[in-house]
Amino acid sequence: MLMPKSKKKLLSEGYTHYGKLWGIPVYVGDIDSVAPIIQTANFIPQWVLDVADYICFTMLSYKYRDDPSFEPGFPIYIGKPIKAEE
């Protein structure tokens, strides 16, 4: 993604909020569902999020292996809503 997407374009694609996943800025949509849609923001390539997922889920699997009662969460921060420019 070389050109930033406008707020109108993000809203038309279904993204409704700004957020962070593993500390990486993202656009988030369909936040009330079991599987929200997520896309990286601020010129960050999608593969960065894929690498972060792999690293963090690997660390969580080690934690679960050592502590079977551990219940991993999904660390996603939902920030302010995306508002269309008027």
C-alpha positions as a printed Julia matrix, in Angstrom:
86×3 Matrix{Float64}:
   0.0     0.0    0.0
   1.94    3.0   -1.25
  -0.85    5.56  -1.05
  -2.75    6.12   2.2
  -6.43    5.24   2.08
  -8.95    7.98   2.7
 -11.38    7.68   5.58
 -14.22    7.35   3.07
 -12.44    4.42   1.36
 -11.76    2.71   4.72
 -15.41    3.02   5.72
 -16.56    1.66   2.33
 -14.29   -1.39   2.84
 -15.9    -2.07   6.22
 -13.24   -0.7    8.58
 -14.85    1.26  11.41
 -12.17    1.79  14.07
  -8.5     2.48  14.57
  -6.69    0.01  16.81
  -3.56   -1.9   17.65
  -2.77   -5.6   17.44
   0.43   -6.75  19.17
   1.29   -3.02  19.35
   1.07   -2.59  15.56
  -1.34    0.12  14.3
  -4.28   -1.39  12.4
  -7.69   -0.59  10.96
 -10.45   -2.78  12.42
 -13.92   -3.58  11.13
 -16.82   -5.81  12.18
 -15.76   -5.54  15.83
 -18.85   -7.3   17.2
 -18.16  -10.55  15.36
 -16.0   -13.49  16.39
 -13.51  -12.69  13.63
 -13.11   -8.95  13.02
 -11.41   -7.76   9.85
  -7.97   -6.26  10.41
  -5.53   -4.45   8.12
  -2.24   -2.79   8.99
  -2.13    1.01   8.98
   0.48    3.75   8.47
   2.33    2.18   5.53
   3.16   -0.96   7.54
   3.16   -4.04   5.27
   0.78   -6.88   6.16
   3.67   -9.35   6.54
   4.83   -7.45   9.65
   1.57   -8.43  11.35
   2.0   -12.03  10.15
   5.48  -12.21  11.72
   4.2   -10.66  14.97
   1.35  -13.21  15.06
   3.81  -16.08  14.65
   6.15  -14.81  17.37
   3.43  -13.95  19.89
   1.41  -17.14  19.37
   4.59  -19.19  19.75
   5.35  -17.48  23.06
   1.75  -18.03  24.2
   1.99  -21.73  23.33
   5.08  -22.05  25.55
   3.26  -20.29  28.37
   0.29  -22.64  27.98
   2.62  -25.65  27.92
   4.17  -24.61  31.24
   0.88  -23.5   32.85
  -2.14  -25.54  31.62
  -4.58  -23.32  33.51
  -3.41  -20.24  31.55
  -6.14  -18.83  29.31
  -4.58  -16.82  26.48
  -6.38  -13.74  25.3
  -6.25  -11.91  22.01
  -4.47   -8.63  22.69
  -6.24   -6.22  20.4
  -6.88   -2.61  21.31
  -9.91   -0.95  19.71
  -9.37    2.79  19.54
 -11.5     5.64  18.33
 -13.96    5.21  15.46
 -13.1     6.29  11.93
 -15.29    9.26  11.06
 -15.91   10.35   7.48
 -14.58   13.75   6.5
 -17.29   16.3    6.04
